[in-house]
C-alpha cells in the first residue's frame, strides 16, 4: 500500500496511523513534463512514539479533490488512509482523510514515505 513504510517501521515497530499527531508541512507541486502532467503533494507528519517525536514526509502522487481546512500553524488530525482501488475510479486508488474533524480529504494514485527522522527538541 504505502511504499517505503519500512523507513518508519524500522524505528517504530508498532507504528499505526493513530500515532500521527499533526501536520508540520503541506506542499503541493505541479510538474509539467512533455506528454506527462503530474501533481505531487508532500506532507510532513509529526509522529509521536512514547517520549519521542519524529517527522516523516509522505508523498501523495496525483492528488485530486483536495479539501484542506486549517486553523493555523498547528493542524492536529486523526489520519486514515483507505485503499479504494476496487471501486475502479480513474486516478483514485487511495482516499486520505482526517476522520476526527474532517479537515483533510483527498484522493491519490500512490503513496510513498520519502523520509523519516527524529524531530528537533
Secondary structure, DSSP 8 states (H G I E B T S, - for coil): -EETTHHHHTT-TT--GGGEEEEEEEEEEEEEETTEEEEEEEEEEEEEETTEEEEEEEEEET-EEEEE--SSS-EE--EEEEE-GGG--TT-SEEEEETTT--EEEEESEEEEEEEEE---
